[in-house]
Amino acid sequence: MNRQEILEKYANEEDRLLVSKLIDKIEFVEKRNTVESTEFLDMRQRQLLEKMLRDIKFENFVSYGGYRTAERTVIVIYPDKLEQIFKNELFDYNTIFSVIKINLPNELKGMYFHRNYLGAVVKIGIRREKVGDIITSKDGAEIIVLKECERIITEGLKSLTRFSKAVFETIKLNELKVEEPKTMLVKVIIPSMRIDSILSEIIRTSRAKALNVIKEERVFINHELVLKGSKDVKKDDIITVRGKGRFKVNGIVNNTRKGNLVLEIEKYI
């Protein structure tokens, strides 16, 4: 594995740093035969690193965020000797993650939302990369964090006035109360995998109006802002349209006689 050769493929400095840190993890695992993991990644970062790993034909990794459909995940690198443990899903991810559960007092139940908890994390000076998904309910929240940061994040949140009457506890991953997102399958017919073509179908508008939505900076693919209608969309991409919802691209299922594509989309409802 030639570090310099790999890094030269990335023009963006932040991407180069992200890839370089992952290479460090791989080298550490190979030397020490231990398990290593990244910090939390958004979907774009995860796809970037997973592609890099596939390009160098490195197979001993898994992406996970504490539960099956987590949006923010880490990439776990493991040595050959633990391959079967990971393949058989026997690894204890509680060694990597902690879950901070916040139970609100009765007078505050139903008053705090995701933005309130994320704002609290930012307020105490914690980098977003240290925190995974934040699962909220009217009773409070369950915040997935890197285990190494559990104490400092808990103490920081407890110091905030908004949580002065809240009860904090640490729970295991299997105690998470996660509601699987509800979706419906739809099929759309498109001339190409360009985002403007797909967008016009999933939000039921003209191609010209779809381009206006893109120009208004309301469209994201895997949490990355889309600036051009010509951007290609791939299988498993998540399209978010502010004001219209979220969609997952399941893939091309057929072709029409006229050469158009039949695309299956999973719409979150």
N, C-alpha and C positions, 0 to 999 in steps of 0.2 A: 504494500500500500504506500504509494508515493504522495505524501501530504501536499507538497507544493503543486504537483500535477492536478490534484483534486481541487485545491483552492483556486487555481487559475481559471476554473470554469465559472466562477461567481464574481460578477462585477460589483454587486452591491456589498458594501462593507459589513453591514449587519448580517447578511447571509453568510459571508465568509467567516465571520466570528462564530456564528451558530454552528457551521460545519466543522470549524477547527475544534470547537469544544467537544463535538461528538467524536471526532477522531481521537482526541485525548482519552475519552471514555473507552473507546474500543481498545486502545493500546494498554490502558490500565487493566481492563478485563483480561486481555491476553497474557499480561505479565503476572497478574495476581490471582487469576482464576476466581474472581469475585463478581458479584452483580453490581452494575452501575446504572444510573438513570439520569436523564436530562432534567431540567426544570420544566415547568408546564409550558406547553406549546399551543398556539392557536392552530386552526386547521391548515392555513397556508404554510406555516413553519413545519408542521408535521409532514405535510406532503413533500416539502422540499427535502427534508432529512430522509424520509423513507425512500425517495427516488435516489438520493445519493447512496444509500445503503444497497439498494438494488443494483445500481451502476457498478459498485465495487464488489458485487456478488457476496455481500455479507448477509447471512441468514439468521444469526442468533440474536434476534430482537423482537420485541412486541410493543405495540402502542396501547396504553391503557390510562384511564383517568379516574378509576375508582368504581365505575359501573359501566355496563355494556354500551350505553349510548352517550357517554360523557363527551362534551364538546371540546373541553381542554384536556389534553393528555400529556403524559411523559412518554419517552421512548426508553424502554428498559433493555440493556445489553447484558447478555449472560454468556458464560463459558460453555464449552462443549459438554462438560460433565453434568450440567444441569438441563441439557436439552429436553430430556423426557419429562422432567418436572414441569417445564413451561408448556411443552406440547400437550401434556395431560391436564393442564390448568390446575396444577397443585401448588403453585408458588403462592406464598402468603404476602399479598400486596399491602397488608397492614404494616409491614416493615418499611415501606416507602411513604405511605400516606397516613395522615391522621384526619379525623373528622371532628371539627369543633361544632358542637350543637348549641345554639342560642335559644333559650326558652323565654319568650317575652311575658311580662306581667299582664294580667287581664286587661288593664286599661290601654295597653299598646297593641293588643292582638289585632291583626288585620290592617295596621297602619304603616308597616314597613314593607318595602318591596326590594327587588334585586338591587336597584340603583342605590338604595340606602345602605345596604350591607357592603357593596363594593366601594361606595364612597367612604365608609368607615375604615376599610382596609387601607385605602389610599391615604386617608387622614393620619393614620398612625405610622406612615412611612414605609409600608411594606410594598416591595416590587410585585407587579402583577404576575410575574413568572413564578412566584412562590405559592400562588393560590390557584386552585383549579376551579371546578364548577361550584356555584353557590346555589343550593336548592332551597327555595323559600316556600313557606306556607303561612297561613294567617297566625300560626302559633310561634313562628320564629324562622330560623334558618339552620341549615347544615352546610358548613363550609369545608370543602376538601382542601387540605394544605399539605405541603411537604412535611414529613414527620419532624425533620430537623428544626422546623420553624414553629412547631405547635405552641410551645410555651410563650415565646415572645409575641406571637400573634394573639393568643388568648389574653395575656396580660395587657397588651395594648388595647384590645377591644373593651376589656373590663374597665379601663380607665376613662372611657368616653361617657359623657353625661347621658347620652341616649340609651345606653345599656346599663345604667347604674342599678336598675331594679331587675335586670334580667338574670336568669340562672344559666350558668355555663357548665357543660360537661363534654367529655371526650368519648366518642362512640366508635365502634368498629364499622368497617365498610359494609358488612352484611346487615347492619342495623339502619342503613340509609333508607329513607322513605322516598323512593324515586317513582314517579308516575311516568310510565312510558308514553312518549308523545303520540297523539292520535294523528293518523295520516289517511289520505285517500289516494288511490292510484288513478291517474288520468293519462291518456295517450294524446299526443299532439303530432300533427304532420308538418314538417319543416323542410325547407330546401337545403339547409346546411346546419352545422353545429355552431354557427356564430351566435353570440349572445343576443344580438338584436332580433334574430329570427325566432329564437326560443322565447325571449321576453315578450314579444308581441302576442304569442300564443298563450303563454301561461297567465298573463294579466289581461288577456282579451282586448287588445287594442291594435291600432295600425302600426306598421313598421316605423313610420315617421314619429308617431307619438312615443313609441318605445325608445327611440333614439333620444327624444327630449327627456325622458325619465333618466336615461344614462347621463345626459348632460347636466341634469339637476343633482348629480352625485347621490342617487338613491339606490344604486345597484351594487351589490357586492357578490363576489364569488369566493367562497371559503374565507369570508371575513375580509377580503382584500377589495378595495374600491375598484370598480371597473370604469375606465375612462373612454374606451373605444367600443363601438358597436361591433367591430370586426373580431373581437377577442373570441377565440374558440373555447367551447365548453367541453369537458370530458366526463366520462362515466364516474359516478360517485361524487361529483362536484355539488356543493350546496350553494344555491342561489338565494340571496336575501334581497328583497325589494322593500324598501321603507314605505310603509303605508299599505303594502299589498300582501306581505307574508313571506314565508320561507318554502323553498322547494328543493328536493333532492333529485338529481338526474340518475335514473336507474340504468339507462342505456338504450341503444337502438334495438328494437324488437322486430322490425320488418322494413321493407322498402315498398313504395307504391309503384304502380305500372309506369308512372311518369318520372320515376327516379327520385322522388322525394323520400325523406326518412320518416319512419314512424318511431317516435321517441316516447319511452315511458317515464313519467314524472311522478314523484311522490310528493303530494302537497300536504303540508302540515296544517291541521285545522284546530 
